[in-house]
Amino acid sequence: MSIVIFLSSLAHAAVPVVATDRIDLDVNGFAHMFVMGQFVDDPARDDARAFLFLDQARLGLSGRLDRSTLNVQVAFGGETDAGPSLGLLDFAFATPLGMGETVQVKAGQFRVPYGREQLADDAGLAFGGRSLGQLAFVVGRDVGVAVVARPGPVTVIGGVFTGGGRGVPVRYIPEELGIPLLVVRAGVGDAAQDPFALATGSRDVDALEGAVYLNALYTRDSAVGHSTLLSVKSADKSVLLDETWNPYVGDPTKLGDWWQAGADAVVRAPAGPWTLAVELQGDVAGFESDAGSVLAIGGRAQVAASRGPVEVAARWACLVPDKAFPTDGDAPIHEITPAVGVDLAARHVRILLDLPIVVGAPVYIEDGVGAYVGTDLPGQADLLAEGGTVERQTVAAARLALQGQF
């Protein structure tokens, strides 16, 4: 197994720039644009609305110097609430420990090794976006160090991260340090894949393969000036860390503990002219402080089938919110999403259509202005403090995406 395959994302589409015995350098790019139509019961505006987004636009480098690797990826705006700007997603070095390649250390800014869906390669998703579970279980990228051990089919990853997420600026302000973000992911399978950019869907399957993993993370918040480290996290922010959903986060006098645990599994296999893939994932997350505690439980199941350039897929996801969340009760929220994708131009272009239906979605209504779907815009829960209301609805949408990569 090559170290370049082990730690390169988008290796199947990258363009080689330099290739020698000591040095390899590849360039890759990825863009995802979609138009979405959505139907929501809106007392002030039209029930039908449409949106057009350049959801992702990225440029990356992956390289090798002797036995060490470098992975860089930047985003050209649109992926955070901050609006269009150049943002660093990944900048990480990796090198083997010892003479073999069984154990490696990776350092820099990169994906926190938690959860199959969270670690899925963005360019390979069978749907227009990740599932409902991202609301409560997203971890995203962070700055830290991880040790990856891969003896045979087993993979064990242990990491230490800041907990503040990616792109944290330098700040020299008073702090009361808690415990850094500690993460463990361990399981069997995925031996030929980059563990920080997992393959998903049903493409590129030549033989029966599978994987089962367990995940866990824990951190104790740190006081940072007049707030806390977790509450000022700017991207990939779980609703458990969002003050508009969790009333117990953000108080620098009552530092809390954030934890998650879960399991995920995948099976892929050829079946005649088709290739099939089934994925399962379950997670539970909590936040506890002297002020109070919240808990979220969720699950996901999806199936995909490919034949030639066509892939069809279906996903179900469920999220059980805490009673303290602004969701009009703790009844489960369900998502059902069928999808179909077609690969063109030697898989450098993909057209993707999916139809997400969210049952029991919290919808925030601003009097005289309109309705905001809480599963898309959880931050709009702050309208409740200004006289707004929340109600549960079934919200249906259709997304047509054009995706390109090299």
C-alpha positions as CSV (number, residue, x, y, z in Angstrom):
1,M,0.0,0.0,0.0
2,S,1.4,3.3,-1.1
3,I,1.7,6.1,1.5
4,V,0.4,8.5,-1.2
5,I,-2.8,6.5,-1.5
6,F,-3.0,6.4,2.2
7,L,-3.1,10.1,2.8
8,S,-4.2,11.8,-0.5
9,S,-7.8,13.0,-0.9
10,L,-9.4,13.0,-4.4
11,A,-6.5,10.8,-5.7
12,H,-8.7,9.3,-8.4
13,A,-9.1,12.7,-10.0
14,A,-5.9,14.6,-9.2
15,V,-3.6,15.9,-11.9
16,P,0.1,15.0,-11.4
17,V,2.5,17.9,-11.6
18,V,5.7,16.4,-10.4
19,A,6.6,12.7,-10.2
20,T,10.1,11.5,-9.2
21,D,11.6,8.9,-7.0
22,R,11.6,11.3,-4.0
23,I,8.9,13.8,-4.8
24,D,5.3,13.6,-6.0
25,L,2.9,16.6,-6.3
26,D,-0.7,16.5,-7.5
27,V,-3.2,19.3,-8.0
28,N,-7.0,18.7,-7.6
29,G,-10.1,20.9,-7.7
30,F,-13.7,20.4,-6.8
31,A,-16.9,22.5,-7.2
32,H,-20.5,21.8,-6.3
33,M,-23.3,24.0,-7.5
34,F,-26.9,23.3,-6.9
35,V,-30.4,24.9,-7.4
36,M,-33.0,23.9,-4.8
37,G,-36.7,24.3,-4.7
38,Q,-38.4,24.0,-1.3
39,F,-42.0,23.9,0.0
40,V,-42.8,25.2,3.5
41,D,-46.0,26.6,5.0
42,D,-45.1,30.3,5.2
43,P,-47.7,32.7,6.6
44,A,-46.0,35.8,5.1
45,R,-44.3,34.7,1.9
46,D,-44.8,32.2,-0.9
47,D,-44.8,28.6,0.2
48,A,-42.6,27.6,-2.7
49,R,-39.1,29.1,-2.8
50,A,-36.0,28.6,-4.9
51,F,-32.3,29.0,-4.2
52,L,-29.1,28.8,-6.2
53,F,-25.8,28.2,-4.5
54,L,-22.1,27.6,-5.3
55,D,-22.0,25.4,-2.3
56,Q,-18.4,24.4,-2.6
57,A,-15.4,25.6,-4.6
58,R,-12.0,24.2,-3.7
59,L,-8.5,23.8,-4.9
60,G,-6.0,21.3,-3.4
61,L,-2.5,20.0,-3.4
62,S,-1.3,16.6,-2.3
63,G,2.3,15.7,-2.3
64,R,5.1,13.4,-1.1
65,L,8.7,14.0,-0.1
66,D,10.4,10.7,0.5
67,R,8.1,9.0,3.0
68,S,6.2,12.1,4.2
69,T,3.1,13.6,2.7
70,L,1.4,17.0,2.6
71,N,-2.3,17.7,2.0
72,V,-3.6,21.2,1.4
73,Q,-7.1,22.3,0.5
74,V,-8.6,25.8,0.3
75,A,-12.2,26.9,-0.1
76,F,-13.2,29.9,-2.2
77,G,-16.1,31.1,-0.2
78,G,-19.7,30.0,0.5
79,E,-18.9,27.3,3.1
80,T,-19.4,29.4,6.2
81,D,-21.8,32.0,7.5
82,A,-19.0,34.6,7.1
83,G,-19.8,34.8,3.4
84,P,-17.4,34.7,0.4
85,S,-13.8,34.5,1.5
86,L,-10.7,32.4,1.0
87,G,-10.6,29.8,3.7
88,L,-8.1,27.2,4.7
89,L,-9.7,23.7,5.1
90,D,-6.7,21.4,5.3
91,F,-3.0,21.9,5.8
92,A,-1.5,18.8,7.3
93,F,1.7,16.9,7.3
94,A,2.0,13.1,7.8
95,T,5.0,10.9,8.3
96,P,5.5,7.2,9.2
97,L,6.9,6.3,12.7
98,G,9.7,3.9,12.4
99,M,10.8,2.1,9.2
100,G,7.4,0.7,8.1
101,E,4.2,2.4,7.2
102,T,1.9,0.7,9.8
103,V,2.0,3.7,12.1
104,Q,1.9,7.3,11.1
105,V,1.5,10.7,12.7
106,K,-0.5,13.5,11.1
107,A,-0.4,17.1,12.3
108,G,-1.9,20.4,11.2
109,Q,-5.5,21.3,10.3
110,F,-7.6,18.4,9.0
111,R,-10.8,16.5,9.6
112,V,-11.3,15.2,13.1
113,P,-11.5,11.4,12.9
114,Y,-15.1,10.9,14.0
115,G,-18.0,9.2,12.1
116,R,-18.2,7.7,8.6
117,E,-20.5,10.3,7.2
118,Q,-18.4,13.1,8.7
119,L,-15.3,11.6,7.1
120,A,-16.9,10.9,3.7
121,D,-15.1,12.4,0.7
122,D,-17.1,15.5,-0.3
123,A,-16.6,14.7,-4.0
124,G,-18.1,11.2,-3.7
125,L,-21.4,11.8,-1.9
126,A,-24.4,10.0,-3.4
127,F,-26.7,12.9,-2.2
128,G,-26.8,16.7,-2.5
129,G,-25.6,17.0,1.1
130,R,-25.0,15.2,4.3
131,S,-27.9,13.9,6.4
132,L,-30.0,15.4,9.2
133,G,-27.5,14.0,11.7
134,Q,-25.0,16.7,10.8
135,L,-27.0,19.1,12.9
136,A,-26.1,17.4,16.2
137,F,-23.0,15.3,15.4
138,V,-20.8,17.4,13.0
139,V,-17.3,17.8,14.2
140,G,-15.5,19.1,11.1
141,R,-11.9,20.2,10.9
142,D,-9.7,21.3,13.7
143,V,-6.0,21.9,14.5
144,G,-4.2,19.0,16.2
145,V,-2.2,15.8,16.0
146,A,-3.4,12.3,15.3
147,V,-1.6,8.9,15.4
148,V,-2.9,6.3,12.9
149,A,-2.1,2.7,13.3
150,R,-3.1,0.2,10.6
151,P,-1.9,-3.3,11.4
152,G,-3.6,-5.5,8.8
153,P,-7.3,-4.8,8.4
154,V,-7.5,-3.0,11.7
155,T,-7.3,0.8,12.0
156,V,-7.0,2.7,15.2
157,I,-6.8,6.5,15.3
158,G,-6.2,8.6,18.4
159,G,-6.1,12.4,18.2
160,V,-5.7,15.6,20.3
161,F,-7.2,18.8,18.9
162,T,-7.9,22.3,20.1
163,G,-11.7,21.9,20.1
164,G,-12.1,25.4,18.6
165,G,-12.4,24.2,15.0
166,R,-10.7,25.4,11.9
167,G,-9.3,28.8,11.2
168,V,-9.0,29.9,14.8
169,P,-7.2,33.4,14.9
170,V,-4.4,34.2,17.3
171,R,-5.8,35.8,20.4
172,Y,-3.9,36.8,23.5
173,I,-6.7,37.1,26.0
174,P,-7.3,35.6,29.5
175,E,-8.2,31.9,29.5
176,E,-9.1,29.2,31.9
177,L,-8.1,26.0,30.1
178,G,-10.2,22.9,30.2
179,I,-9.4,19.7,28.5
180,P,-8.5,19.5,24.7
181,L,-10.6,17.6,22.3
182,L,-9.7,13.9,22.6
183,V,-10.9,11.6,19.8
184,V,-10.7,7.9,19.2
185,R,-11.8,5.9,16.1
186,A,-11.2,2.2,15.9
187,G,-12.4,-0.6,13.7
188,V,-11.9,-3.1,10.9
189,G,-12.0,-2.5,7.2
190,D,-11.3,0.5,4.8
191,A,-7.7,-0.7,4.6
192,A,-6.9,0.8,1.2
193,Q,-8.6,4.2,1.9
194,D,-7.5,7.5,3.3
195,P,-9.1,7.3,6.8
196,F,-9.7,11.1,6.7
197,A,-11.6,11.0,3.3
198,L,-13.6,7.8,3.1
199,A,-15.2,6.5,0.0
200,T,-19.0,6.5,0.0
201,G,-21.7,5.3,-2.3
202,S,-21.6,2.2,-4.5
203,R,-19.0,3.1,-7.2
204,D,-15.6,1.5,-7.6
205,V,-16.6,-1.8,-6.1
206,D,-14.8,-4.9,-7.5
207,A,-15.3,-7.4,-4.7
208,L,-17.1,-7.8,-1.4
209,E,-15.8,-5.4,1.2
210,G,-17.0,-4.0,4.5
211,A,-16.0,-2.1,7.6
212,V,-17.2,-1.6,11.2
213,Y,-16.0,1.3,13.4
214,L,-16.5,2.8,16.9
215,N,-16.0,6.5,17.6
216,A,-15.8,8.6,20.7
217,L,-14.7,12.1,21.6
218,Y,-14.6,14.3,24.7
219,T,-13.6,17.8,25.7
220,R,-14.1,20.2,28.6
221,D,-14.7,23.7,27.5
222,S,-12.2,26.5,28.1
223,A,-13.0,30.1,29.2
224,V,-11.9,32.6,26.5
225,G,-12.4,36.2,27.5
226,H,-16.1,36.8,28.1
227,S,-17.1,33.6,26.3
228,T,-15.9,30.0,25.8
229,L,-13.9,28.1,23.2
230,L,-16.8,25.9,22.1
231,S,-19.3,28.7,21.8
232,V,-17.1,30.8,19.5
233,K,-16.4,27.9,17.2
234,S,-17.1,29.5,13.8
235,A,-17.6,26.6,11.4
236,D,-18.9,23.0,11.5
237,K,-20.7,23.8,14.7
238,S,-23.1,21.3,16.3
239,V,-26.4,22.6,17.7
240,L,-25.1,21.3,21.1
241,L,-22.5,24.1,20.9
242,D,-24.9,26.7,19.5
243,E,-26.3,29.2,22.1
244,T,-29.5,29.5,20.1
245,W,-30.2,25.8,20.7
246,N,-28.3,25.0,23.9
247,P,-29.0,27.4,26.7
248,Y,-26.2,26.0,28.8
249,V,-23.2,26.7,26.6
250,G,-21.2,29.9,26.5
251,D,-21.1,30.9,30.1
252,P,-17.4,31.3,31.1
253,T,-18.3,30.8,34.8
254,K,-19.9,27.4,34.1
255,L,-17.7,25.4,31.8
256,G,-19.2,22.3,30.3
257,D,-18.2,18.9,29.0
258,W,-19.0,18.0,25.4
259,W,-18.9,14.3,24.4
260,Q,-20.1,12.1,21.5
261,A,-20.1,8.3,20.9
262,G,-21.2,6.3,18.0
263,A,-20.7,3.4,15.6
264,D,-20.8,3.0,11.8
265,A,-20.7,0.2,9.3
266,V,-20.6,-0.3,5.5
267,V,-20.9,-3.2,3.2
268,R,-20.2,-3.0,-0.6
269,A,-20.4,-5.8,-3.2
270,P,-20.9,-6.4,-6.9
271,A,-24.3,-8.0,-7.8
272,G,-24.4,-9.0,-11.5
273,P,-24.2,-5.8,-13.6
274,W,-24.8,-3.7,-10.5
275,T,-22.7,-2.7,-7.5
276,L,-24.4,-2.2,-4.1
277,A,-23.6,-0.4,-0.9
278,V,-25.3,-0.2,2.5
279,E,-24.3,2.1,5.3
280,L,-25.4,2.4,8.9
281,Q,-24.5,4.9,11.6
282,G,-25.8,5.7,15.1
283,D,-24.6,8.5,17.4
284,V,-25.4,10.0,20.8
285,A,-24.0,13.4,22.0
286,G,-24.3,15.4,25.2
287,F,-23.3,18.7,26.8
288,E,-23.2,19.0,30.6
289,S,-22.4,21.9,32.9
290,D,-23.4,23.2,36.3
291,A,-26.2,25.2,34.5
292,G,-27.8,22.1,32.9
293,S,-27.4,19.4,30.3
294,V,-28.7,18.4,26.8
295,L,-28.7,15.2,24.9
296,A,-29.2,14.3,21.2
297,I,-29.6,10.8,19.7
298,G,-29.5,10.1,15.9
299,G,-29.2,7.4,13.3
300,R,-28.7,7.0,9.6
301,A,-29.3,4.2,7.1
302,Q,-28.6,4.4,3.3
303,V,-28.4,2.2,0.3
304,A,-26.9,2.9,-3.1
305,A,-26.7,0.9,-6.4
306,S,-24.6,1.7,-9.5
307,R,-24.6,0.5,-13.0
308,G,-22.3,2.1,-15.5
309,P,-22.4,5.9,-15.0
310,V,-25.7,5.9,-13.1
311,E,-26.1,5.6,-9.3
312,V,-29.4,5.5,-7.5
313,A,-29.6,5.9,-3.7
314,A,-32.0,6.4,-0.8
315,R,-31.3,7.6,2.8
316,W,-33.2,7.7,6.0
317,A,-32.0,9.7,9.0
318,C,-33.5,10.5,12.4
319,L,-32.6,13.0,15.1
320,V,-34.2,13.0,18.6
321,P,-33.7,16.5,20.0
322,D,-33.4,17.4,23.7
323,K,-36.4,19.0,25.4
324,A,-34.4,22.1,26.0
325,F,-33.8,22.6,22.2
326,P,-36.1,25.2,20.4
327,T,-37.8,22.4,18.4
328,D,-41.4,22.5,19.8
329,G,-40.8,19.3,21.8
330,D,-38.6,16.3,21.7
331,A,-40.4,14.3,19.1
332,P,-38.0,12.8,16.5
333,I,-37.2,14.6,13.3
334,H,-37.0,12.3,10.2
335,E,-35.4,12.8,6.9
336,I,-36.1,10.6,3.8
337,T,-34.1,11.3,0.7
338,P,-34.1,9.5,-2.7
339,A,-31.4,10.4,-5.2
340,V,-30.0,9.7,-8.6
341,G,-26.6,10.7,-10.1
342,V,-25.0,10.4,-13.5
343,D,-21.3,10.6,-14.1
344,L,-20.0,12.2,-17.3
345,A,-16.7,13.1,-18.9
346,A,-14.7,10.2,-17.4
347,R,-16.2,11.0,-14.0
348,H,-15.0,14.6,-13.9
349,V,-18.6,15.9,-14.1
350,R,-21.6,14.6,-12.2
351,I,-25.2,15.6,-12.4
352,L,-27.1,14.8,-9.2
353,L,-30.8,15.0,-8.3
354,D,-32.2,14.3,-4.8
355,L,-35.5,14.9,-3.1
356,P,-35.1,15.5,0.7
357,I,-38.2,15.3,2.8
358,V,-37.9,16.3,6.4
359,V,-40.8,15.2,8.6
360,G,-41.2,17.1,11.8
361,A,-38.8,19.9,10.9
362,P,-38.8,22.9,13.3
363,V,-39.8,26.0,11.4
364,Y,-39.2,29.5,12.9
365,I,-41.7,32.1,11.9
366,E,-40.9,35.8,12.0
367,D,-44.2,37.8,12.2
368,G,-44.8,39.6,8.9
369,V,-41.5,38.5,7.4
370,G,-41.6,34.7,6.7
371,A,-40.6,31.2,7.8
372,Y,-37.2,29.7,8.2
373,V,-36.6,25.9,8.2
374,G,-34.6,25.1,11.4
375,T,-32.9,22.1,10.0
376,D,-31.3,24.3,7.3
377,L,-30.9,27.5,9.4
378,P,-30.7,26.5,13.1
379,G,-29.3,29.9,14.0
380,Q,-32.7,31.5,13.2
381,A,-33.9,30.1,16.5
382,D,-32.9,33.4,18.0
383,L,-36.1,34.8,16.5
384,L,-37.9,33.2,19.4
385,A,-36.4,35.8,21.7
386,E,-37.9,38.5,19.5
387,G,-41.5,37.4,19.5
388,G,-41.2,34.7,16.8
389,T,-42.8,31.3,17.0
390,V,-41.8,27.7,16.2
391,E,-43.9,24.9,14.8
392,R,-43.3,21.4,13.3
393,Q,-43.8,20.9,9.6
394,T,-43.1,18.4,6.8
395,V,-40.8,20.2,4.4
396,A,-40.1,18.8,1.0
397,A,-37.4,20.0,-1.4
398,A,-35.7,19.1,-4.7
399,R,-32.0,19.7,-5.4
400,L,-30.4,19.6,-8.8
401,A,-26.6,19.7,-8.5
402,L,-23.8,20.1,-11.0
403,Q,-20.5,18.8,-9.7
404,G,-17.0,19.0,-11.3
405,Q,-13.6,17.8,-10.2
406,F,-10.1,17.1,-11.5
